[in-house]
Amino acid sequence: MKNDMNPNPHPSMMDVHLLQVWGSLLITLLGICLHRMGPAFERSRFGPPIALLGFAAFVLLPDGLTGPEKAMHDTLLSSLPWIAAATAGTLLVLRGAPTYWSAKSIPMLLGWAAVSLAWIMILLDSDSAVASRLLSDISVLPGLLLGVIAFAFGVRLAEGFSGASEESSPLTVDEGRLVRTILTRRLGGDGDEY
């Protein structure tokens, strides 16, 4: 019986290229999602290699793309230098960010230098109309900063009014024995029964 909906059962090369574009982007997103599971899940270690595989498949596409996929591919290839600088800088800034008020200054400085380099490359690569529009968009940053400062001040004020809560008293002997018994029953092993 003849299929009227698809006269050509074999996909054309253009269809293969389109599948490769969108499939590689989906593989990249899958890798990012796996990585975001965090170190508690063993699957998270497969995230970065899968994301790199998808990204490499997207960058190393064969010729033959047309339409919006070709424009997206060409734009990404021309933007790779500043994307790499921005990604490396962001990762360095996150690695050097203060944890319990202890900052790592060298990664922070290198990270901000890489992010600044990415912005310089964007501005040099853009034509004057895009650069002026970008600068006008950046002009909203003082308002955003003012909102963040007001929010932080509000949080600080609310925490100041709440006062410090007292520390709880240590467990009594009976409470300690009860907790030990419950943990022993749940985890196994020998212990005193309550």
Secondary structure per residue as TSV (DSSP state, phi and psi in degrees):
chain	resnum	aa	ss	phi	psi
A	1	M	-	360.0	135.7
A	2	K	-	-83.0	135.8
A	3	N	-	-91.9	113.1
A	4	D	S	-79.6	-21.8
A	5	M	S	-74.0	-37.1
A	6	N	-	-131.0	91.6
A	7	P	S	-66.2	-26.4
A	8	N	-	-111.8	103.8
A	9	P	-	-71.8	-16.4
A	10	H	S	-92.6	130.6
A	11	P	-	-68.9	144.6
A	12	S	-	-77.4	168.1
A	13	M	H	-63.2	-32.4
A	14	M	H	-64.2	-40.9
A	15	D	H	-63.7	-38.4
A	16	V	H	-64.0	-43.2
A	17	H	H	-63.7	-41.5
A	18	L	H	-64.7	-41.3
A	19	L	H	-62.5	-36.9
A	20	Q	H	-67.8	-39.0
A	21	V	H	-61.6	-57.3
A	22	W	H	-72.7	-32.5
A	23	G	H	-65.2	-41.1
A	24	S	H	-67.7	-36.0
A	25	L	H	-66.2	-38.6
A	26	L	H	-66.9	-37.9
A	27	I	H	-64.7	-40.5
A	28	T	H	-61.4	-45.4
A	29	L	H	-65.5	-36.6
A	30	L	H	-62.0	-43.1
A	31	G	H	-62.7	-40.7
A	32	I	H	-64.5	-41.4
A	33	C	H	-64.9	-41.3
A	34	L	H	-62.8	-40.6
A	35	H	H	-65.7	-33.8
A	36	R	T	-74.2	-4.2
A	37	M	T	-66.0	-22.7
A	38	G	-	92.3	168.0
A	39	P	T	-69.6	-14.3
A	40	A	T	-70.3	-23.3
A	41	F	S	-102.9	129.9
A	42	E	G	-67.9	-22.4
A	43	R	G	-67.1	-20.0
A	44	S	G	-64.7	-25.0
A	45	R	G	-69.5	-19.0
A	46	F	G	-83.2	-10.1
A	47	G	H	-61.6	-55.8
A	48	P	H	-59.9	-43.2
A	49	P	H	-63.8	-37.5
A	50	I	H	-67.7	-41.6
A	51	A	H	-63.6	-41.3
A	52	L	H	-66.0	-36.7
A	53	L	H	-62.6	-45.9
A	54	G	H	-64.3	-40.7
A	55	F	H	-66.2	-42.1
A	56	A	H	-64.8	-39.6
A	57	A	H	-64.1	-33.1
A	58	F	H	-73.1	-41.9
A	59	V	H	-71.2	-38.0
A	60	L	T	-93.7	34.8
A	61	L	-	-67.1	146.4
A	62	P	-	-72.3	165.1
A	63	D	S	-66.9	158.7
A	64	G	-	120.8	1.1
A	65	L	-	-75.4	148.3
A	66	T	-	-139.0	168.1
A	67	G	H	70.1	-151.2
A	68	P	H	-65.0	-28.6
A	69	E	H	-64.9	-38.9
A	70	K	H	-65.8	-42.5
A	71	A	H	-62.8	-40.9
A	72	M	H	-65.5	-42.6
A	73	H	H	-64.7	-45.7
A	74	D	H	-64.8	-39.3
A	75	T	H	-64.4	-41.9
A	76	L	H	-65.5	-42.3
A	77	L	H	-63.3	-39.9
A	78	S	H	-73.5	-19.1
A	79	S	H	-98.0	-0.9
A	80	L	H	-55.0	-41.9
A	81	P	H	-59.6	-47.9
A	82	W	H	-76.0	-27.8
A	83	I	H	-64.7	-42.7
A	84	A	H	-63.7	-44.1
A	85	A	H	-64.2	-42.2
A	86	A	H	-67.1	-40.3
A	87	T	H	-66.2	-47.0
A	88	A	H	-62.5	-41.9
A	89	G	H	-64.0	-42.3
A	90	T	H	-63.4	-43.4
A	91	L	H	-63.5	-40.1
A	92	L	H	-66.7	-39.9
A	93	V	H	-64.4	-42.5
A	94	L	H	-65.2	-37.7
A	95	R	H	-68.5	-33.9
A	96	G	H	-92.4	-2.6
A	97	A	S	-62.1	149.8
A	98	P	-	-62.9	131.8
A	99	T	B	-119.5	118.0
A	100	Y	T	53.3	45.8
A	101	W	T	65.8	16.5
A	102	S	B	-114.8	103.5
A	103	A	-	-97.8	150.8
A	104	K	-	-101.9	105.9
A	105	S	H	-70.6	-37.3
A	106	I	H	-65.8	-49.8
A	107	P	H	-60.5	-35.6
A	108	M	H	-63.4	-46.4
A	109	L	H	-64.5	-44.8
A	110	L	H	-62.7	-39.9
A	111	G	H	-63.5	-47.1
A	112	W	H	-67.1	-31.9
A	113	A	H	-65.3	-41.0
A	114	A	H	-68.0	-39.1
A	115	V	H	-65.2	-41.3
A	116	S	H	-63.7	-40.4
A	117	L	H	-61.9	-39.4
A	118	A	H	-62.1	-43.1
A	119	W	H	-65.1	-39.2
A	120	I	H	-62.9	-42.7
A	121	M	H	-64.4	-37.0
A	122	I	H	-63.7	-46.6
A	123	L	H	-67.0	-37.1
A	124	L	H	-71.1	-31.8
A	125	D	H	-80.4	-26.0
A	126	S	S	-80.7	151.3
A	127	D	-	-76.4	173.6
A	128	S	H	-64.7	-34.5
A	129	A	H	-66.1	-43.9
A	130	V	H	-66.9	-40.7
A	131	A	H	-63.4	-42.8
A	132	S	H	-67.1	-36.8
A	133	R	H	-67.0	-39.2
A	134	L	H	-63.9	-41.8
A	135	L	H	-65.7	-36.3
A	136	S	H	-70.1	-32.5
A	137	D	H	-69.1	-34.9
A	138	I	H	-67.8	-19.6
A	139	S	T	-66.0	-10.6
A	140	V	T	-81.5	-9.9
A	141	L	H	-59.4	-41.2
A	142	P	H	-59.0	-38.5
A	143	G	H	-64.8	-42.0
A	144	L	H	-63.0	-42.5
A	145	L	H	-62.2	-40.2
A	146	L	H	-62.8	-39.3
A	147	G	H	-65.4	-39.9
A	148	V	H	-65.2	-40.9
A	149	I	H	-64.2	-42.2
A	150	A	H	-64.5	-39.3
A	151	F	H	-64.7	-45.5
A	152	A	H	-63.1	-39.6
A	153	F	H	-64.0	-40.8
A	154	G	H	-64.0	-41.2
A	155	V	H	-64.6	-43.6
A	156	R	H	-62.8	-41.1
A	157	L	H	-65.6	-43.8
A	158	A	H	-64.9	-39.5
A	159	E	H	-69.5	-32.6
A	160	G	H	-67.6	-37.5
A	161	F	H	-74.2	-28.3
A	162	S	H	-72.2	-27.5
A	163	G	-	75.9	163.4
A	164	A	-	-81.9	134.1
A	165	S	-	-80.8	148.7
A	166	E	-	-71.8	152.5
A	167	E	-	-73.0	144.9
A	168	S	-	-75.9	151.0
A	169	S	-	-73.5	152.7
A	170	P	-	-65.1	163.1
A	171	L	-	-67.0	143.7
A	172	T	-	-75.1	173.2
A	173	V	H	-62.4	-43.4
A	174	D	H	-65.2	-41.8
A	175	E	H	-64.1	-41.7
A	176	G	H	-61.8	-41.7
A	177	R	H	-65.4	-38.1
A	178	L	H	-64.8	-45.3
A	179	V	H	-62.6	-42.4
A	180	R	H	-62.5	-40.9
A	181	T	H	-65.4	-44.3
A	182	I	H	-61.9	-45.6
A	183	L	H	-65.0	-37.9
A	184	T	H	-64.6	-41.3
A	185	R	H	-66.1	-38.3
A	186	R	H	-75.1	-41.1
A	187	L	H	-96.9	-13.9
A	188	G	-	87.6	165.1
A	189	G	S	112.2	177.6
A	190	D	-	-93.1	140.6
A	191	G	-	-165.5	166.5
A	192	D	-	-72.6	137.4
A	193	E	-	-85.1	144.8
A	194	Y	-	-78.3	360.0
